[in-house]
């Protein structure tokens, strides 16, 4: 077994052990949602699109010191999408750094940073107002502490790694966690 695969396995085991007393994935809260794509009338059924697929879930913001991570997230998506990884972005104004105009948000991620992975209309990602998807993510791991908090989710909908904003998309620890779910 490669060292990186072993590291990712250990991360997954640590997360599982930390949550051993909790119930398993609540697939309804995780995937039973229709969400609108960013600056679009099109919606995506999360169950149809992502249930059974390894994911990198990220809460984003257009006016944040970490906004430049969009470029690295797109690089991750391009590097791993042929192996099944889907990167999904959820703009949020929970930290007061998202613009009110979805067209501007779309401009930032798609034009300024070349994002091609799915970006959704803004939602809340923290507290009582959090979307059920992020409530389930928080139940399994932790709430986002800031913008660009990243979650690696396995094919079963289990969060196997949570990475704060300061962990960049090109970091070894994030890539190893991704490798572990592919």
ChimeraX commands (.cxc) that place a marker at each C-alpha (Angstrom):
marker #1 position 0.00,0.00,0.00 radius 0.5
marker #1 position 1.36,3.42,-0.96 radius 0.5
marker #1 position 2.16,5.76,1.90 radius 0.5
marker #1 position -0.39,8.35,0.68 radius 0.5
marker #1 position -3.16,5.73,0.52 radius 0.5
marker #1 position -2.22,4.55,4.00 radius 0.5
marker #1 position -2.32,8.14,5.29 radius 0.5
marker #1 position -5.77,8.70,3.75 radius 0.5
marker #1 position -6.98,5.43,5.28 radius 0.5
marker #1 position -5.71,6.52,8.70 radius 0.5
marker #1 position -7.52,9.86,8.35 radius 0.5
marker #1 position -10.72,8.02,7.52 radius 0.5
marker #1 position -10.30,5.67,10.48 radius 0.5
marker #1 position -9.63,8.60,12.83 radius 0.5
marker #1 position -12.79,10.38,11.67 radius 0.5
marker #1 position -14.80,7.17,11.98 radius 0.5
marker #1 position -13.45,6.49,15.46 radius 0.5
marker #1 position -14.18,10.06,16.57 radius 0.5
marker #1 position -17.79,9.59,15.48 radius 0.5
marker #1 position -18.19,5.94,16.47 radius 0.5
marker #1 position -21.06,6.72,18.84 radius 0.5
marker #1 position -22.98,8.62,16.18 radius 0.5
marker #1 position -25.32,7.16,13.62 radius 0.5
marker #1 position -24.23,6.54,10.07 radius 0.5
marker #1 position -24.74,8.89,7.16 radius 0.5
marker #1 position -28.18,10.45,6.93 radius 0.5
marker #1 position -28.51,10.17,3.15 radius 0.5
marker #1 position -31.78,12.14,3.16 radius 0.5
marker #1 position -30.16,15.16,4.79 radius 0.5
marker #1 position -27.06,14.79,2.65 radius 0.5
marker #1 position -28.52,14.19,-0.80 radius 0.5
marker #1 position -32.31,14.56,-0.92 radius 0.5
marker #1 position -32.28,18.11,-2.30 radius 0.5
marker #1 position -32.86,20.02,-5.51 radius 0.5
marker #1 position -30.51,22.99,-5.59 radius 0.5
marker #1 position -30.29,25.73,-8.15 radius 0.5
marker #1 position -27.01,26.25,-9.96 radius 0.5
marker #1 position -25.29,29.61,-9.55 radius 0.5
marker #1 position -26.77,32.39,-11.71 radius 0.5
marker #1 position -29.03,29.92,-13.50 radius 0.5
marker #1 position -32.59,28.63,-13.52 radius 0.5
marker #1 position -31.25,25.06,-13.78 radius 0.5
marker #1 position -31.46,22.82,-10.74 radius 0.5
marker #1 position -29.51,19.73,-9.75 radius 0.5
marker #1 position -30.93,16.79,-7.84 radius 0.5
marker #1 position -28.08,16.04,-5.45 radius 0.5
marker #1 position -29.08,12.39,-5.10 radius 0.5
marker #1 position -28.98,11.83,-8.85 radius 0.5
marker #1 position -25.79,13.80,-9.35 radius 0.5
marker #1 position -23.65,12.96,-6.32 radius 0.5
marker #1 position -24.92,10.00,-4.27 radius 0.5
marker #1 position -22.32,7.26,-4.70 radius 0.5
marker #1 position -19.69,9.69,-5.99 radius 0.5
marker #1 position -16.55,10.90,-4.16 radius 0.5
marker #1 position -16.89,14.62,-3.45 radius 0.5
marker #1 position -14.93,17.65,-2.42 radius 0.5
marker #1 position -17.49,20.04,-0.90 radius 0.5
marker #1 position -16.40,23.65,-0.37 radius 0.5
marker #1 position -18.17,26.69,1.04 radius 0.5
marker #1 position -16.99,29.71,-0.93 radius 0.5
marker #1 position -17.10,33.50,-0.99 radius 0.5
marker #1 position -16.25,36.01,-3.69 radius 0.5
marker #1 position -14.68,38.66,-1.48 radius 0.5
marker #1 position -12.45,36.68,0.81 radius 0.5
marker #1 position -8.70,36.49,1.23 radius 0.5
marker #1 position -8.98,32.82,0.24 radius 0.5
marker #1 position -10.94,33.45,-2.99 radius 0.5
marker #1 position -7.79,32.71,-4.99 radius 0.5
marker #1 position -8.26,29.07,-3.97 radius 0.5
marker #1 position -10.84,28.79,-6.76 radius 0.5
marker #1 position -7.92,28.30,-9.17 radius 0.5
marker #1 position -6.49,25.44,-7.10 radius 0.5
marker #1 position -9.90,23.83,-6.67 radius 0.5
marker #1 position -10.34,23.88,-10.45 radius 0.5
marker #1 position -6.89,22.26,-10.83 radius 0.5
marker #1 position -7.96,19.52,-8.38 radius 0.5
marker #1 position -11.16,18.99,-10.33 radius 0.5
marker #1 position -9.29,18.70,-13.61 radius 0.5
marker #1 position -6.71,16.35,-12.08 radius 0.5
marker #1 position -9.23,13.96,-10.49 radius 0.5
marker #1 position -12.49,14.22,-12.41 radius 0.5
marker #1 position -11.63,11.34,-14.75 radius 0.5
marker #1 position -11.21,9.19,-11.64 radius 0.5
marker #1 position -14.69,10.16,-10.43 radius 0.5
marker #1 position -14.15,13.11,-8.08 radius 0.5
marker #1 position -16.70,15.90,-8.21 radius 0.5
marker #1 position -15.92,19.28,-6.71 radius 0.5
marker #1 position -18.99,21.24,-5.61 radius 0.5
marker #1 position -18.99,24.84,-4.44 radius 0.5
marker #1 position -21.55,26.52,-2.23 radius 0.5
marker #1 position -21.28,30.30,-1.99 radius 0.5
marker #1 position -22.35,31.59,1.39 radius 0.5
marker #1 position -22.58,34.97,3.05 radius 0.5
marker #1 position -22.38,33.48,6.55 radius 0.5
marker #1 position -19.03,35.23,7.01 radius 0.5
marker #1 position -20.20,38.42,5.24 radius 0.5
marker #1 position -17.83,38.11,2.30 radius 0.5
marker #1 position -20.18,37.07,-0.49 radius 0.5
marker #1 position -21.67,39.60,-2.88 radius 0.5
marker #1 position -25.46,39.97,-3.16 radius 0.5
marker #1 position -25.39,39.65,-6.95 radius 0.5
marker #1 position -25.19,36.07,-8.30 radius 0.5
marker #1 position -23.97,37.39,-11.65 radius 0.5
marker #1 position -20.96,38.93,-9.91 radius 0.5
marker #1 position -20.34,35.73,-7.94 radius 0.5
marker #1 position -20.45,33.75,-11.19 radius 0.5
marker #1 position -18.07,36.26,-12.80 radius 0.5
marker #1 position -15.57,35.82,-9.97 radius 0.5
marker #1 position -15.48,32.04,-10.01 radius 0.5
marker #1 position -16.06,31.27,-13.70 radius 0.5
marker #1 position -14.37,34.14,-15.52 radius 0.5
marker #1 position -11.71,35.28,-13.06 radius 0.5
marker #1 position -10.69,31.76,-11.98 radius 0.5
marker #1 position -11.94,29.48,-14.77 radius 0.5
marker #1 position -14.16,27.34,-12.55 radius 0.5
marker #1 position -15.98,24.58,-14.45 radius 0.5
marker #1 position -17.10,22.45,-11.48 radius 0.5
marker #1 position -20.66,22.83,-10.17 radius 0.5
marker #1 position -21.29,26.03,-8.25 radius 0.5
marker #1 position -24.65,26.47,-6.58 radius 0.5
marker #1 position -26.76,29.47,-5.63 radius 0.5
marker #1 position -25.80,30.89,-2.22 radius 0.5
marker #1 position -26.95,29.00,0.88 radius 0.5
marker #1 position -26.28,29.19,4.59 radius 0.5
marker #1 position -23.60,26.77,5.82 radius 0.5
marker #1 position -23.54,27.42,9.60 radius 0.5
marker #1 position -25.81,27.28,12.59 radius 0.5
marker #1 position -29.56,26.77,12.73 radius 0.5
marker #1 position -30.06,28.35,9.32 radius 0.5
marker #1 position -27.58,26.01,7.59 radius 0.5
marker #1 position -28.86,24.05,4.62 radius 0.5
marker #1 position -29.57,20.40,5.63 radius 0.5
marker #1 position -26.57,19.28,3.50 radius 0.5
marker #1 position -24.24,21.36,5.66 radius 0.5
marker #1 position -26.08,20.35,8.84 radius 0.5
marker #1 position -25.29,16.73,7.96 radius 0.5
marker #1 position -21.68,17.57,7.13 radius 0.5
marker #1 position -21.35,19.37,10.48 radius 0.5
marker #1 position -22.96,16.46,12.32 radius 0.5
marker #1 position -20.40,14.12,10.82 radius 0.5
marker #1 position -17.39,16.39,11.22 radius 0.5
marker #1 position -17.51,20.13,11.97 radius 0.5
marker #1 position -19.09,23.36,10.82 radius 0.5
marker #1 position -17.08,25.52,8.46 radius 0.5
marker #1 position -15.02,27.94,10.52 radius 0.5
marker #1 position -14.53,30.29,7.58 radius 0.5
marker #1 position -14.87,30.48,3.81 radius 0.5
marker #1 position -13.17,27.79,1.73 radius 0.5
marker #1 position -13.52,25.10,4.37 radius 0.5
marker #1 position -13.15,21.85,2.44 radius 0.5
marker #1 position -14.78,18.46,3.07 radius 0.5
marker #1 position -13.80,15.17,1.45 radius 0.5
marker #1 position -16.83,12.88,1.23 radius 0.5
marker #1 position -16.61,9.21,0.23 radius 0.5
marker #1 position -18.97,7.32,-2.07 radius 0.5
marker #1 position -21.20,6.43,0.89 radius 0.5
marker #1 position -21.72,10.06,1.88 radius 0.5
marker #1 position -19.36,9.83,4.86 radius 0.5
marker #1 position -17.19,12.88,5.55 radius 0.5
marker #1 position -13.67,11.45,5.79 radius 0.5
marker #1 position -11.79,14.72,6.08 radius 0.5
marker #1 position -12.42,18.36,6.96 radius 0.5
marker #1 position -9.85,20.97,6.05 radius 0.5
marker #1 position -9.88,24.61,7.14 radius 0.5
marker #1 position -9.31,27.55,4.80 radius 0.5
marker #1 position -5.58,27.67,5.39 radius 0.5
marker #1 position -5.22,24.16,3.90 radius 0.5
marker #1 position -4.76,24.95,0.22 radius 0.5
marker #1 position -6.07,22.82,-2.65 radius 0.5
marker #1 position -2.52,21.78,-3.53 radius 0.5
marker #1 position -1.71,20.60,0.00 radius 0.5
marker #1 position -0.47,17.06,0.43 radius 0.5
marker #1 position -2.95,16.27,3.20 radius 0.5
marker #1 position -5.97,17.27,1.11 radius 0.5
marker #1 position -4.74,15.37,-1.95 radius 0.5
marker #1 position -4.07,12.26,0.13 radius 0.5
marker #1 position -7.60,12.37,1.57 radius 0.5
marker #1 position -8.97,12.68,-1.98 radius 0.5
marker #1 position -6.82,9.78,-3.17 radius 0.5
marker #1 position -8.27,7.73,-0.30 radius 0.5
marker #1 position -11.86,8.07,-1.59 radius 0.5
marker #1 position -11.17,7.44,-5.28 radius 0.5
marker link #1:1,2 radius 0.2
marker link #1:2,3 radius 0.2
marker link #1:3,4 radius 0.2
marker link #1:4,5 radius 0.2
marker link #1:5,6 radius 0.2
marker link #1:6,7 radius 0.2
marker link #1:7,8 radius 0.2
marker link #1:8,9 radius 0.2
marker link #1:9,10 radius 0.2
marker link #1:10,11 radius 0.2
marker link #1:11,12 radius 0.2
marker link #1:12,13 radius 0.2
marker link #1:13,14 radius 0.2
marker link #1:14,15 radius 0.2
marker link #1:15,16 radius 0.2
marker link #1:16,17 radius 0.2
marker link #1:17,18 radius 0.2
marker link #1:18,19 radius 0.2
marker link #1:19,20 radius 0.2
marker link #1:20,21 radius 0.2
marker link #1:21,22 radius 0.2
marker link #1:22,23 radius 0.2
marker link #1:23,24 radius 0.2
marker link #1:24,25 radius 0.2
marker link #1:25,26 radius 0.2
marker link #1:26,27 radius 0.2
marker link #1:27,28 radius 0.2
marker link #1:28,29 radius 0.2
marker link #1:29,30 radius 0.2
marker link #1:30,31 radius 0.2
marker link #1:31,32 radius 0.2
marker link #1:32,33 radius 0.2
marker link #1:33,34 radius 0.2
marker link #1:34,35 radius 0.2
marker link #1:35,36 radius 0.2
marker link #1:36,37 radius 0.2
marker link #1:37,38 radius 0.2
marker link #1:38,39 radius 0.2
marker link #1:39,40 radius 0.2
marker link #1:40,41 radius 0.2
marker link #1:41,42 radius 0.2
marker link #1:42,43 radius 0.2
marker link #1:43,44 radius 0.2
marker link #1:44,45 radius 0.2
marker link #1:45,46 radius 0.2
marker link #1:46,47 radius 0.2
marker link #1:47,48 radius 0.2
marker link #1:48,49 radius 0.2
marker link #1:49,50 radius 0.2
marker link #1:50,51 radius 0.2
marker link #1:51,52 radius 0.2
marker link #1:52,53 radius 0.2
marker link #1:53,54 radius 0.2
marker link #1:54,55 radius 0.2
marker link #1:55,56 radius 0.2
marker link #1:56,57 radius 0.2
marker link #1:57,58 radius 0.2
marker link #1:58,59 radius 0.2
marker link #1:59,60 radius 0.2
marker link #1:60,61 radius 0.2
marker link #1:61,62 radius 0.2
marker link #1:62,63 radius 0.2
marker link #1:63,64 radius 0.2
marker link #1:64,65 radius 0.2
marker link #1:65,66 radius 0.2
marker link #1:66,67 radius 0.2
marker link #1:67,68 radius 0.2
marker link #1:68,69 radius 0.2
marker link #1:69,70 radius 0.2
marker link #1:70,71 radius 0.2
marker link #1:71,72 radius 0.2
marker link #1:72,73 radius 0.2
marker link #1:73,74 radius 0.2
marker link #1:74,75 radius 0.2
marker link #1:75,76 radius 0.2
marker link #1:76,77 radius 0.2
marker link #1:77,78 radius 0.2
marker link #1:78,79 radius 0.2
marker link #1:79,80 radius 0.2
marker link #1:80,81 radius 0.2
marker link #1:81,82 radius 0.2
marker link #1:82,83 radius 0.2
marker link #1:83,84 radius 0.2
marker link #1:84,85 radius 0.2
marker link #1:85,86 radius 0.2
marker link #1:86,87 radius 0.2
marker link #1:87,88 radius 0.2
marker link #1:88,89 radius 0.2
marker link #1:89,90 radius 0.2
marker link #1:90,91 radius 0.2
marker link #1:91,92 radius 0.2
marker link #1:92,93 radius 0.2
marker link #1:93,94 radius 0.2
marker link #1:94,95 radius 0.2
marker link #1:95,96 radius 0.2
marker link #1:96,97 radius 0.2
marker link #1:97,98 radius 0.2
marker link #1:98,99 radius 0.2
marker link #1:99,100 radius 0.2
marker link #1:100,101 radius 0.2
marker link #1:101,102 radius 0.2
marker link #1:102,103 radius 0.2
marker link #1:103,104 radius 0.2
marker link #1:104,105 radius 0.2
marker link #1:105,106 radius 0.2
marker link #1:106,107 radius 0.2
marker link #1:107,108 radius 0.2
marker link #1:108,109 radius 0.2
marker link #1:109,110 radius 0.2
marker link #1:110,111 radius 0.2
marker link #1:111,112 radius 0.2
marker link #1:112,113 radius 0.2
marker link #1:113,114 radius 0.2
marker link #1:114,115 radius 0.2
marker link #1:115,116 radius 0.2
marker link #1:116,117 radius 0.2
marker link #1:117,118 radius 0.2
marker link #1:118,119 radius 0.2
marker link #1:119,120 radius 0.2
marker link #1:120,121 radius 0.2
marker link #1:121,122 radius 0.2
marker link #1:122,123 radius 0.2
marker link #1:123,124 radius 0.2
marker link #1:124,125 radius 0.2
marker link #1:125,126 radius 0.2
marker link #1:126,127 radius 0.2
marker link #1:127,128 radius 0.2
marker link #1:128,129 radius 0.2
marker link #1:129,130 radius 0.2
marker link #1:130,131 radius 0.2
marker link #1:131,132 radius 0.2
marker link #1:132,133 radius 0.2
marker link #1:133,134 radius 0.2
marker link #1:134,135 radius 0.2
marker link #1:135,136 radius 0.2
marker link #1:136,137 radius 0.2
marker link #1:137,138 radius 0.2
marker link #1:138,139 radius 0.2
marker link #1:139,140 radius 0.2
marker link #1:140,141 radius 0.2
marker link #1:141,142 radius 0.2
marker link #1:142,143 radius 0.2
marker link #1:143,144 radius 0.2
marker link #1:144,145 radius 0.2
marker link #1:145,146 radius 0.2
marker link #1:146,147 radius 0.2
marker link #1:147,148 radius 0.2
marker link #1:148,149 radius 0.2
marker link #1:149,150 radius 0.2
marker link #1:150,151 radius 0.2
marker link #1:151,152 radius 0.2
marker link #1:152,153 radius 0.2
marker link #1:153,154 radius 0.2
marker link #1:154,155 radius 0.2
marker link #1:155,156 radius 0.2
marker link #1:156,157 radius 0.2
marker link #1:157,158 radius 0.2
marker link #1:158,159 radius 0.2
marker link #1:159,160 radius 0.2
marker link #1:160,161 radius 0.2
marker link #1:161,162 radius 0.2
marker link #1:162,163 radius 0.2
marker link #1:163,164 radius 0.2
marker link #1:164,165 radius 0.2
marker link #1:165,166 radius 0.2
marker link #1:166,167 radius 0.2
marker link #1:167,168 radius 0.2
marker link #1:168,169 radius 0.2
marker link #1:169,170 radius 0.2
marker link #1:170,171 radius 0.2
marker link #1:171,172 radius 0.2
marker link #1:172,173 radius 0.2
marker link #1:173,174 radius 0.2
marker link #1:174,175 radius 0.2
marker link #1:175,176 radius 0.2
marker link #1:176,177 radius 0.2
marker link #1:177,178 radius 0.2
marker link #1:178,179 radius 0.2
marker link #1:179,180 radius 0.2
marker link #1:180,181 radius 0.2
marker link #1:181,182 radius 0.2
view
